């Protein structure tokens, strides 16, 4: 490609000669042009001007040869006929040589000129590039850059400097540098500048002074300046690099303030704070730490902790430091330090690695210790409170189980006999309700003292809650020893209690279980002693009973019964039967009592007495009670749809239900959506249920009455009603217990009680219902006594809803027949 480029001028000359040759041939006939080489002078001149000697010589030779062959006779011969033509050709060649020499000189001159122009252009570009680079560097600098001559005038300044001092671009050029400095410092600045130019070296400007720059608007701001001297063609310049340090000064002030706050905080906090290097040398300690150790802060800083801390503390801290270094995690440990007053204090020490923000490698170990002496004391109190009954001071349930397990392990190890006694005070609740909780609490304290004083130091006595106590007797020799202890405890606990001015009486029911005959774990032994205690209550109270196979079987039966009850609640295996209640004078149906029955898989059914106690013990009585309320309201609505006259339905309410805090909510929830008005539902509550908690019971009864429910006091005469309380109760009926009605025609005492209750009801303005009327004699006596309502097998047995409908129809027919 390069060779072709080199031959291109020669090819162009050949083409030019060929063109001139053709032109010569074309002009000859027209203009009788006879010069054989005249036109070729143009080609030689062009070659000489543009390409120098070589091309000119080449063009000359080609032109001479072409002219000799084509235009000089004889044609196509290199030897001319005429000497004149030969002379002409010779002259042409000489002229070509002259043109070649002149062209070469011109070419060399032109090439030199081009080289000089190129060098000049390159130099200019370099200067421009250097200037742009310098300008870019100056403008990109975050510092203000000034070039100052020896007279103090600004010769060079960048944009940052203009912006820093509030000037427009170019406005600072040729101004005195002192215009940018606070006026009081002008004179000293001139002296420093003069000295600096005389003995130049790079240094901070006006070293040691608090230098401030002065903006165009006159405001001052802190600056730092570094100045050096450089030589330029126009003379020496002092080059100054100026930084606005406002933010840094603010940060330094903020840092100083934070350090002062931190130091103040450290010195006034009661927490002991220290910082150590990895070798254990202390490089910070606060005032509290120094005061606790009885030294000053200065005496601690810079010394190894082993020189300052007590030996045992230094050893603990050293181990903690090693743990922090090896794990790279915080370490916590409780320590004890004896203060200068000799008092021992407990501290919770936390050690942690100190790291820079940009690395995980620790450079030291920090620590702070919090005085937890009071917390320790509080914990001990809380632990004691958590493990002991707050009223009696005896171990509570949690501690009984914990210590009991240890006593069992000891008995197992040494082969000793062990027994668990479960105590429950008989008739304690009436005492509590009658005389109040304060008297009841004083009595429980006396019981605890008697129990604790009646056993050995190796035995455990505790309170489970309420009036239930536990005794774990260890190292028993024989069963007769146990019976002796049990009898002694019975006699001790049933002795009269003198509480303030009162003399109170109670007795314990005690259940006993034996290790390992009745179980090998404390929980099992307590549960079985509890079961034996209930057996003791059923045996008449004020006695002790051992856990036995009979008790186990009964417990299992009750448990199985509870499980069946739970399943039946889901399958609704219950049903209600209804026993009529009539008006004694007219014989008309006044109400029905809804009685629950439990259908069994064999087709039979269980009466309430067979399962209600189990339902109460398991808590299922609430769900069963809700079902009874719903079913009674549903049946009432069905009778109404059948066109039967509305009739009140009486429903029995269990004591457990009635005393429950959520009884009201459960009742309303069960009747939600029912069309049965509250006045058609009568709630039967036993006398003992109301009288045991008279205040709470009265509140509940008042609430029920406000909603429109009727209230009947059931089993009246079997409890211990206070007539003053009875007069205040919002009841509608008294139901005389059937035990007084069955024998009233043959037993004068029963008749007297029945007549008294009827008279009491008349005085109180409430209805009296006689239960258990089974013969005509009792019916007659009740009518003569003025009894309002009657109920019993003589009137009608409990029957299903459809049977009751038939009974009502028959009753109407009988009454119509009597009227006829």
C-alpha positions in Angstrom: 0.0 0.0 0.0 2.9 2.3 0.8 4.6 1.4 -2.5 1.5 2.3 -4.4 1.4 5.6 -2.6 5.0 6.3 -3.5 4.3 5.6 -7.2 1.2 7.7 -7.3 3.0 11.1 -8.3 4.8 9.4 -11.1 1.6 7.9 -12.4 0.0 11.3 -12.2 2.8 12.8 -14.2 2.5 10.1 -16.8 -1.2 10.8 -17.0 -0.5 14.6 -17.3 2.1 14.0 -20.1 -0.4 11.8 -21.9 -3.1 14.5 -21.5 -0.7 17.2 -22.8 0.3 14.9 -25.7 -3.3 14.4 -26.7 -3.9 18.2 -26.3 -0.9 18.8 -28.6 -2.3 16.5 -31.2 -5.7 18.1 -31.0 -4.3 21.7 -31.3 -1.9 21.0 -34.2 -4.6 20.8 -37.0 -6.4 23.8 -35.6 -3.6 26.2 -34.6 -0.8 24.7 -36.7 0.9 24.3 -33.3 4.5 23.2 -34.1 6.4 23.3 -30.8 7.2 19.7 -29.9 7.9 20.3 -26.2 6.3 23.6 -25.4 3.2 22.1 -23.6 5.5 19.8 -21.6 7.0 22.7 -19.7 3.7 22.8 -17.7 4.3 19.2 -16.5 7.9 20.0 -15.6 6.9 23.2 -13.7 4.2 21.3 -11.8 6.6 18.5 -10.9 9.2 21.0 -9.8 6.9 23.0 -7.6 5.2 20.1 -5.8 7.6 17.2 -5.8 11.2 18.4 -6.2 14.1 17.0 -8.3 13.2 13.4 -8.7 9.8 13.9 -10.2 11.0 16.8 -12.3 13.8 14.7 -13.8 11.4 11.8 -14.4 8.9 14.2 -16.1 11.7 15.7 -18.2 12.9 12.4 -19.4 9.4 11.1 -20.2 8.5 14.4 -21.9 11.7 14.4 -24.1 11.2 10.8 -25.0 7.5 11.4 -25.9 8.3 14.5 -27.9 11.2 12.9 -29.8 9.1 9.8 -30.7 5.8 11.6 -31.6 6.5 15.2 -32.7 10.2 15.5 -33.8 10.8 14.2 -37.4 11.3 11.5 -38.1 8.5 10.3 -35.9 9.0 7.1 -33.9 12.7 7.6 -34.0 15.0 8.7 -31.2 17.4 10.6 -33.6 16.1 14.0 -34.8 16.6 15.0 -38.5 17.4 18.6 -37.8 20.1 19.9 -35.5 17.7 22.6 -34.4 15.4 20.0 -33.0 18.3 18.3 -31.3 19.2 21.7 -29.9 15.7 22.3 -28.8 15.5 19.0 -27.0 18.9 19.7 -25.3 17.7 23.0 -24.2 14.5 21.4 -22.8 16.6 18.9 -20.9 18.7 21.7 -19.5 15.6 23.7 -18.5 14.3 20.5 -16.9 17.5 20.2 -14.9 17.2 23.8 -13.8 13.5 23.3 -12.8 14.6 20.1 -10.9 17.2 22.0 -8.9 14.8 24.9 -8.3 12.0 22.4 -7.4 14.2 20.5 -5.0 15.2 23.8 -3.3 11.6 24.8 -3.1 10.5 21.4 -1.7 13.2 21.4 1.0 12.2 24.9 2.0 8.5 24.0 2.1 9.2 20.8 4.1 11.3 22.8 6.6 8.6 25.4 6.9 6.0 22.7 7.4 8.2 21.1 10.1 8.7 24.4 11.8 4.9 25.1 11.7 4.2 21.6 13.1 6.7 22.1 15.9 5.2 25.5 16.7 1.7 24.0 16.7 2.8 21.2 19.0 4.4 23.6 21.4 1.3 25.8 21.4 -0.9 22.7 22.1 1.4 21.6 24.9 1.2 25.1 26.4 -2.6 25.1 26.1 -2.9 21.6 27.6 -0.6 22.6 30.4 -2.6 25.7 31.1 -5.9 23.7 31.0 -4.4 21.0 33.2 -3.2 23.6 35.7 -6.6 25.4 35.6 -8.4 22.1 36.1 -6.2 21.2 39.0 -6.7 24.5 40.6 -10.4 24.4 40.1 -10.8 20.8 41.3 -9.0 21.5 44.5 -11.1 21.6 47.6 -8.8 24.1 49.0 -8.5 27.8 48.1 -5.3 28.3 46.1 -3.6 31.7 45.9 -0.5 32.8 44.1 0.9 35.9 45.8 3.8 38.1 44.7 6.3 39.7 47.0 4.2 42.8 47.3 1.2 40.7 48.6 -1.0 41.0 45.5 -3.0 38.0 44.3 -1.7 36.8 40.9 -3.3 33.3 40.8 -6.6 32.3 42.5 -8.9 29.4 41.9 -12.7 29.2 42.0 -12.8 27.5 45.4 -11.0 30.5 46.8 -13.6 32.9 45.3 -16.5 30.8 46.6 -14.8 30.4 50.0 -14.4 34.2 50.5 -17.7 35.1 48.8 -16.3 36.8 45.6 -17.3 36.5 42.0 -14.9 34.7 39.6 -11.9 36.8 38.8 -12.8 39.5 41.3 -9.8 38.7 43.6 -7.1 39.0 40.9 -4.5 41.7 41.8 -6.1 42.5 45.1 -3.9 42.6 48.3 -4.1 39.3 50.1 -4.6 41.3 53.4 -8.2 42.0 52.2 -9.0 38.4 53.1 -7.6 38.6 56.7 -9.1 40.1 59.8 -8.1 43.7 60.0 -6.2 43.6 63.3 -3.9 41.0 61.8 -2.9 43.0 58.7 0.3 44.3 60.1 1.5 41.1 61.5 0.6 39.3 58.3 2.8 41.6 56.3 5.7 41.0 58.6 5.3 37.2 58.4 4.9 37.4 54.6 8.1 39.5 54.2 10.1 37.1 56.5 8.8 34.2 54.6 9.9 35.5 51.2 13.3 36.2 52.6 13.7 32.7 54.1 11.1 30.5 52.3 10.2 27.1 53.6 6.9 25.2 53.6 5.1 25.9 56.8 1.6 26.8 58.2 0.9 30.4 57.7 1.2 32.5 60.9 1.8 29.4 62.9 0.4 29.4 66.4 -2.3 32.0 65.7 -6.0 31.4 65.5 -6.3 32.5 61.9 -9.6 33.8 60.5 -10.6 34.6 57.0 -12.6 37.7 56.1 -15.4 37.3 53.5 -16.5 40.0 51.1 -19.5 40.7 53.4 -17.1 41.2 56.3 -17.9 38.0 58.2 -15.1 36.0 59.6 -14.6 32.3 59.6 -11.8 30.0 60.8 -9.2 29.0 58.2 -5.9 27.1 58.0 -3.2 28.0 55.4 -0.1 26.3 54.2 2.3 28.4 52.2 5.3 27.7 50.0 7.4 29.7 47.5 8.0 28.9 43.8 10.0 30.7 41.2 8.2 31.8 38.0 9.4 33.7 34.9 7.7 36.7 36.2 9.3 36.4 39.6 8.8 34.7 43.0 5.3 33.7 44.0 4.1 32.6 47.4 1.6 29.7 46.8 -0.9 29.4 49.6 -3.4 26.6 50.2 -6.3 27.8 52.3 -8.9 25.5 54.0 -12.2 26.5 55.5 -12.1 24.7 58.9 -15.5 25.9 60.1 -17.0 22.4 60.1 -13.9 20.8 61.6 -13.9 23.4 64.3 -17.6 22.7 65.0 -16.8 19.0 65.1 -13.9 19.6 67.4 -16.1 21.7 69.7 -18.8 19.0 69.5 -16.3 16.3 70.2 -14.9 18.3 73.1 -18.4 18.8 74.5 -19.2 15.1 74.1 -16.0 14.1 75.8 -16.7 16.6 78.6 -20.3 15.2 78.9 -19.0 11.6 78.8 -16.4 12.4 81.4 -18.9 14.1 83.6 -21.3 11.2 83.2 -18.6 8.7 84.0 -17.6 10.6 87.1 -21.1 11.0 88.4 -22.5 7.5 87.7 -22.5 5.0 90.5 -21.5 2.3 88.0 -17.8 1.4 88.2 -16.3 1.9 84.8 -12.8 1.1 83.6 -10.9 0.6 80.3 -7.8 -1.6 80.0 -5.5 -2.5 77.2 -5.0 -6.1 76.2 -2.2 -6.6 78.8 -4.5 -5.4 81.7 -3.0 -1.9 82.1 -5.7 0.6 83.1 -6.0 3.7 80.8 -9.4 5.0 82.1 -11.2 4.6 85.4 -14.1 6.7 86.7 -14.4 8.4 90.1 -16.8 5.8 91.5 -14.4 3.0 90.8 -11.5 4.8 92.4 -13.5 5.7 95.5 -14.6 2.1 96.0 -10.9 1.0 95.9 -9.8 3.8 98.1 -7.4 5.4 95.5 -7.5 8.3 93.1 -8.1 8.2 89.4 -4.6 9.3 88.7 -3.3 6.4 90.9 -5.2 3.9 88.8 -4.5 5.1 85.3 -1.4 3.8 83.7 -0.9 1.0 86.3 -1.6 -2.7 85.8 -4.8 -3.9 87.4 -2.9 -6.4 89.6 -1.3 -3.4 91.3 -4.6 -1.7 92.1 -7.3 -4.4 92.5 -7.4 -6.7 95.5 -5.8 -10.1 94.5 -9.0 -12.1 94.4 -10.7 -9.4 92.3 -7.7 -9.1 90.0 -7.8 -12.9 89.4 -11.5 -12.8 88.5 -11.1 -9.8 86.2 -8.0 -11.4 84.5 -10.0 -14.6 83.8 -12.8 -12.6 82.4 -10.4 -10.6 80.2 -9.0 -13.7 78.8 -12.5 -15.0 78.0 -13.3 -11.8 76.2 -10.1 -11.9 74.2 -10.5 -15.5 73.2 -14.3 -15.4 72.4 -14.4 -11.8 71.1 -17.7 -11.6 73.0 -18.9 -9.9 76.2 -18.5 -11.8 79.4 -20.5 -11.4 82.6 -19.7 -12.4 86.1 -20.8 -11.5 89.7 -18.0 -10.3 92.0 -17.7 -9.1 95.6 -15.8 -6.0 96.6 -15.2 -4.9 100.2 -15.7 -1.2 100.5 -13.5 1.1 102.5 -16.1 1.0 105.4 -15.6 -2.8 105.5 -19.0 -3.6 104.1 -19.2 -6.3 101.4 -21.0 -5.3 98.2 -22.1 -7.5 95.3 -21.5 -6.3 91.8 -22.5 -7.5 88.4 -19.4 -7.1 86.2 -19.7 -6.9 82.4 -16.5 -7.1 80.3 -16.5 -6.4 76.5 -13.9 -5.9 73.7 -13.1 -2.4 72.6 -12.8 -2.1 68.8 -12.3 0.7 66.2 -15.2 1.3 64.0 -13.5 0.0 60.9 -12.0 -3.2 62.3 -13.0 -6.3 64.3 -9.6 -6.5 66.0 -9.9 -5.4 69.7 -7.4 -2.9 71.0 -8.6 -3.1 74.6 -11.2 -4.3 77.1 -13.9 -2.3 78.7 -15.8 -3.1 81.8 -18.6 -1.7 84.0 -19.8 -3.1 87.3 -23.2 -2.4 88.8 -23.8 -2.6 92.5 -26.5 -5.3 92.9 -26.3 -5.6 96.7 -29.9 -4.4 97.2 -31.0 -6.5 94.3 -29.5 -9.5 95.8 -31.2 -8.8 99.1 -34.5 -8.3 97.2 -34.0 -11.5 95.3 -33.5 -13.4 98.5 -36.7 -11.8 99.8 -38.5 -12.6 96.6 -37.2 -16.1 96.6 -38.3 -16.6 100.1 -41.7 -15.1 99.2 -41.9 -17.3 96.1 -41.2 -20.4 98.2 -43.2 -19.5 101.4 -46.8 -18.8 102.2 -47.1 -15.0 102.8 -49.7 -15.5 105.6 -48.2 -18.4 107.7 -44.5 -18.3 106.6 -44.7 -22.0 105.9 -43.2 -23.5 102.7 -45.7 -23.1 99.8 -46.7 -25.6 97.1 -43.5 -25.1 95.0 -41.1 -25.5 97.9 -43.1 -28.4 99.3 -42.6 -30.3 96.0 -38.9 -29.3 95.8 -38.0 -30.3 99.4 -40.4 -33.3 99.4 -38.6 -34.7 96.4 -35.3 -34.4 98.3 -36.7 -36.1 101.4 -38.0 -39.0 99.2 -34.5 -39.4 97.7 -33.0 -39.4 101.2 -35.5 -42.0 102.4 -34.8 -44.1 99.4 -31.0 -43.9 99.9 -31.2 -45.0 103.6 -34.3 -47.2 103.5 -36.3 -45.0 105.8 -40.1 -44.9 106.0 -41.8 -41.7 104.8 -45.5 -40.5 105.0 -47.4 -37.6 103.5 -50.3 -36.1 105.5 -52.9 -33.9 103.8 -54.9 -31.6 106.2 -58.2 -29.9 105.5 -59.9 -27.9 108.2 -63.6 -28.9 108.7 -66.2 -26.1 108.7 -63.5 -23.4 108.3 -65.5 -21.6 105.6 -68.4 -20.7 107.9 -65.9 -19.2 110.3 -64.4 -17.2 107.6 -67.7 -16.0 106.2 -69.2 -15.2 109.6 -66.3 -13.4 111.3 -64.4 -12.2 108.2 -61.1 -12.9 106.6 -59.0 -11.2 109.2 -60.2 -13.6 111.9 -59.9 -16.5 109.4 -56.3 -15.5 108.7 -55.4 -15.3 112.4 -56.8 -18.7 112.8 -54.8 -20.1 109.9 -51.7 -18.7 111.5 -52.5 -20.5 114.7 -53.1 -23.7 112.8 -49.6 -23.3 111.2 -47.9 -22.8 114.5 -49.6 -25.8 116.0 -48.6 -28.0 113.1 -45.0 -26.8 113.1 -44.8 -27.3 116.8 -46.2 -30.8 116.7 -43.7 -32.3 114.3 -40.0 -32.9 114.4 -37.3 -30.6 112.9 -36.6 -33.2 110.3 -40.2 -33.2 109.1 -41.7 -30.7 106.5 -44.8 -28.7 107.1 -46.3 -26.5 104.4 -49.5 -24.8 103.3 -50.9 -25.6 99.9 -53.5 -22.8 100.0 -56.8 -21.9 101.7 -57.3 -24.3 104.6 -55.2 -27.1 103.1 -51.8 -28.0 104.8 -49.2 -30.7 104.1 -46.8 -32.5 106.5 -44.1 -34.8 105.2 -42.9 -37.1 108.0 -39.5 -38.8 107.6 -37.5 -41.5 109.3 -40.6 -43.3 110.7 -40.0 -46.4 112.7 -43.4 -48.2 112.2 -47.0 -47.6 111.2 -48.0 -47.4 114.9 -45.6 -44.4 115.3 -47.4 -42.8 112.4 -50.8 -43.3 114.0 -49.6 -41.8 117.2 -48.4 -38.7 115.4 -51.7 -38.5 113.4 -53.7 -38.8 116.7 -51.5 -36.1 118.3 -52.1 -33.8 115.4 -55.8 -34.4 115.5 -56.0 -33.5 119.2 -53.7 -30.5 118.7 -55.7 -29.0 115.8 -59.2 -29.6 117.2 -58.4 -27.9 120.5 -60.3 -24.5 120.9 -58.8 -21.5 119.2 -58.8 -18.2 121.1 -58.7 -15.5 118.5 -59.0 -12.0 120.1 -62.3 -12.3 122.1 -63.6 -15.3 120.2 -63.4 -19.0 121.0 -63.5 -20.9 117.7 -63.6 -24.6 117.0 -62.5 -26.6 114.0 -61.2 -30.1 113.4 -59.0 -31.5 110.6 -59.7 -34.3 108.1 -56.4 -36.0 107.4 -55.4 -38.2 104.5 -52.2 -40.2 104.7 -50.1 -41.8 101.9 -47.0 -43.9 102.4 -43.7 -44.1 100.5 -43.3 -46.3 98.5 -46.4 -48.3 99.1 -48.7 -45.6 97.6 -46.2 -44.0 95.2 -42.5 -43.1 94.7 -42.9 -39.4 93.7 -44.0 -36.5 95.8 -46.7 -35.4 93.4 -48.2 -38.9 93.5 -48.1 -39.1 97.3 -49.7 -35.7 97.7 -52.5 -36.5 95.3 -53.2 -39.8 97.0 -53.1 -38.2 100.5 -55.6 -35.7 99.1 -57.9 -38.5 97.9 -57.6 -40.1 101.4 -58.5 -36.8 103.0 -61.7 -36.6 101.0 -62.5 -40.1 102.2 -61.9 -38.9 105.8 -64.5 -36.2 105.2 -67.0 -38.7 103.9 -66.4 -40.7 107.0 -67.6 -37.9 109.2 -64.7 -35.5 109.4 -62.3 -35.1 112.4 -60.4 -38.3 111.6 -57.6 -39.6 109.5 -57.7 -42.2 106.7 -55.0 -44.1 104.8 -55.0 -44.2 101.1 -56.4 -47.6 100.0 -57.4 -49.7 97.0 -61.0 -48.7 97.7 -60.1 -45.0 97.5 -58.1 -45.7 94.3 -61.0 -47.5 92.7 -63.4 -44.7 93.7 -61.0 -42.1 92.3 -60.7 -44.0 89.1 -64.4 -44.3 88.8 -64.9 -40.6 89.3 -62.2 -39.9 86.7 -63.8 -42.3 84.2 -67.2 -40.6 84.9 -65.6 -37.2 84.2 -64.3 -38.5 80.9 -67.7 -39.9 79.9 -69.3 -36.6 80.8 -66.9 -34.7 78.5 -67.8 -37.0 75.6 -71.5 -36.7 76.3 -71.3 -32.9 76.2 -70.3 -33.2 72.6 -72.9 -35.8 71.7 -75.6 -34.2 73.9 -76.6 -37.4 75.6 -78.6 -35.4 78.2 -82.3 -34.7 78.4 -84.7 -32.8 80.6 -87.8 -34.2 82.3 -90.4 -32.0 83.9 -92.2 -32.4 87.2 -95.4 -30.4 87.6 -95.9 -27.8 90.4 -99.6 -27.0 91.1 -101.4 -24.3 93.1 -102.6 -26.0 96.3 -106.0 -24.3 96.3 -107.1 -24.6 92.7 -105.0 -27.6 91.6 -104.0 -25.8 88.4 -100.6 -26.2 86.9 -98.4 -23.3 88.1 -94.9 -24.3 87.0 -92.7 -27.3 86.1 -89.3 -28.1 87.5 -86.8 -29.2 84.8 -84.7 -32.1 86.0 -81.7 -33.4 84.0 -81.1 -37.1 83.1 -78.1 -38.6 81.4 -78.8 -41.3 78.8 -76.5 -44.3 78.8 -75.4 -46.5 75.9 -77.3 -49.5 77.4 -80.6 -47.6 77.2 -80.7 -46.7 80.9 -80.2 -43.2 82.4 -78.4 -41.8 85.3 -80.0 -39.5 87.9 -78.4 -36.2 88.9 -77.1 -37.6 92.2 -75.0 -40.1 90.2 -73.0 -37.5 88.2 -73.5 -33.9 89.3 -70.8 -34.1 92.0 -68.3 -35.4 89.4 -69.4 -32.6 87.1 -68.9 -30.0 89.8 -65.4 -31.4 90.7 -64.3 -31.3 87.1 -65.7 -27.9 86.3 -68.0 -29.4 83.6 -71.0 -28.2 85.6 -70.8 -24.8 83.8 -71.2 -26.4 80.4 -74.0 -28.7 81.6 -75.8 -25.7 83.2 -75.6 -23.7 80.0 -77.1 -26.7 78.1 -80.0 -26.9 80.7 -80.8 -23.2 80.2 -80.8 -23.6 76.4 -82.9 -26.7 76.4 -85.5 -25.3 78.9 -85.9 -22.2 76.7 -86.2 -24.3 73.6 -88.9 -26.5 75.1 -90.8 -23.4 76.3 -90.8 -22.0 72.8 -92.0 -25.4 71.4 -94.9 -25.5 73.8 -95.9 -22.0 72.8 -95.8 -23.1 69.1 -98.1 -26.0 70.1 -100.7 -23.4 71.4 -100.3 -24.4 75.1 -100.6 -21.7 77.7 -97.2 -20.4 78.9 -95.9 -22.1 82.1 -92.9 -21.2 84.3 -89.9 -23.5 84.2 -87.8 -23.9 87.3 -84.2 -24.8 86.8 -81.7 -25.9 89.6 -78.5 -23.9 89.8 -75.4 -25.6 91.2 -73.5 -23.8 93.9 -70.4 -24.0 91.7 -72.3 -22.3 88.9 -73.8 -19.7 91.1 -70.5 -18.7 92.7 -68.6 -18.6 89.5 -67.5 -15.0 88.4 -68.8 -15.6 84.9 -72.2 -17.1 85.9 -74.1 -14.0 84.7 -72.3 -14.0 81.3 -72.9 -17.8 80.9 -76.6 -17.4 81.7 -77.1 -14.6 79.2 -75.0 -16.4 76.6 -77.2 -19.5 76.9 -80.4 -17.5 76.6 -79.1 -15.3 73.7 -81.6 -15.4 70.9 -84.3 -17.1 72.9 -87.9 -15.8 72.8 -88.5 -16.9 76.4 -89.0 -13.9 78.6 -87.0 -14.0 81.9 -90.2 -14.0 84.0 -91.0 -17.5 82.8 -87.6 -18.8 84.0 -87.3 -19.6 87.7 -83.8 -20.2 89.2 -83.6 -22.5 92.2 -80.6 -21.8 94.5 -80.0 -23.9 97.6 -80.2 -22.2 101.0 -76.5 -23.1 101.8 -75.3 -21.7 98.5 -76.7 -18.3 99.3 -75.8 -18.2 103.0 -72.2 -19.3 102.6 -71.4 -16.1 100.7 -74.2 -13.8 101.6 -72.8 -10.5 100.2 -71.8 -11.8 96.8 -74.9 -14.0 96.6 -77.1 -11.0 97.3 -75.5 -8.9 94.5 -76.1 -11.8 92.1 -79.7 -12.2 93.1 -80.4 -8.5 92.9 -79.0 -8.5 89.3 -81.1 -11.5 88.4 -84.3 -9.8 89.8 -83.6 -6.6 87.8 -83.5 -8.7 84.6 -86.9 -10.2 85.5 -85.9 -13.7 86.6 -87.7 -15.4 89.5 -85.7 -16.7 92.4 -86.5 -19.7 94.5 -84.6 -20.7 97.7 -84.4 -24.5 97.5 -83.9 -27.0 100.4 -85.1 -24.5 102.9 -84.8 -25.6 106.5 -81.7 -27.7 106.0 -79.2 -24.9 106.3 -78.4 -22.2 108.8 -80.2 -19.1 107.5 -80.0 -15.9 109.4 -83.5 -14.4 109.4 -82.1 -10.9 109.1 -80.3 -11.9 105.9 -83.3 -13.8 104.7 -85.5 -10.8 105.0 -83.2 -8.8 102.7 -82.9 -11.4 99.9 -84.9 -10.7 96.7 -86.5 -14.1 96.5 -90.0 -15.1 95.2 -90.3 -18.6 96.7 -89.2 -20.8 99.6 -89.1 -24.5 98.8 -89.6 -26.6 101.9 -87.2 -29.6 101.8 -88.9 -32.9 101.1 -87.5 -34.4 104.3 -90.0 -32.4 106.3 -93.0 -33.1 104.0 -92.7 -36.9 103.6 -93.4 -37.6 107.2 -95.4 -34.6 108.3 -98.6 -36.6 108.6 -97.0 -38.9 111.1 -94.2 -36.8 112.7 -95.3 -33.8 114.7 -91.8 -32.2 114.5 -91.8 -32.3 110.7 -95.3 -30.9 110.7 -94.3 -28.1 113.0 -91.3 -27.2 110.8 -93.4 -27.2 107.7 -96.1 -25.0 109.3 -93.4 -22.6 110.6 -91.8 -22.3 107.1 -95.2 -21.7 105.5 -96.0 -19.0 108.1 -92.6 -17.4 107.6 -93.2 -17.3 103.8 -96.6 -15.6 104.4 -95.0 -13.0 106.6 -92.3 -12.4 104.1 -94.8 -12.2 101.2 -93.2 -15.0 99.2 -94.7 -18.2 97.8 -94.0 -21.5 99.7 -93.5 -24.7 97.7 -93.8 -28.0 99.4 -91.6 -30.7 97.8 -92.1 -34.5 98.1 -95.9 -34.7 98.5 -96.5 -38.4 98.2 -99.8 -39.0 100.1 -103.2 -37.3 100.5 -102.7 -36.8 104.2 -99.7 -34.5 103.6 -101.6 -32.7 100.9 -104.5 -32.0 103.2 -102.3 -30.7 106.0 -100.4 -28.5 103.6 -103.7 -27.0 102.3 -104.9 -26.4 105.8 -101.6 -24.6 106.7 -102.0 -22.3 103.7 -99.1 -23.7 101.6 -99.1 -21.9 98.2 -97.7 -24.5 95.8 -97.1 -28.2 95.9 -94.9 -30.8 94.1 -94.5 -34.5 94.5 -95.2 -37.9 93.1 -98.8 -37.7 94.3 -99.3 -34.8 91.9 -97.0 -36.0 89.1 -93.7 -37.8 88.5 -91.0 -36.2 86.4 -91.9 -36.9 82.8 -90.7 -36.1 79.3 -92.1 -33.1 77.5 -94.6 -35.0 75.3 -95.8 -36.9 78.4 -96.3 -33.6 80.3 -98.4 -32.3 77.4 -100.7 -35.3 77.9 -100.7 -34.8 81.7 -101.7 -31.2 81.2 -104.6 -32.2 79.0 -105.8 -34.8 81.4 -105.5 -32.3 84.3 -107.7 -29.9 82.4 -110.3 -32.5 81.7 -110.4 -33.6 85.3 -110.9 -30.0 86.4 -113.6 -29.5 83.9 -115.3 -32.6 85.1 -115.2 -31.4 88.7 -116.8 -28.1 87.6 -119.6 -30.0 86.0 
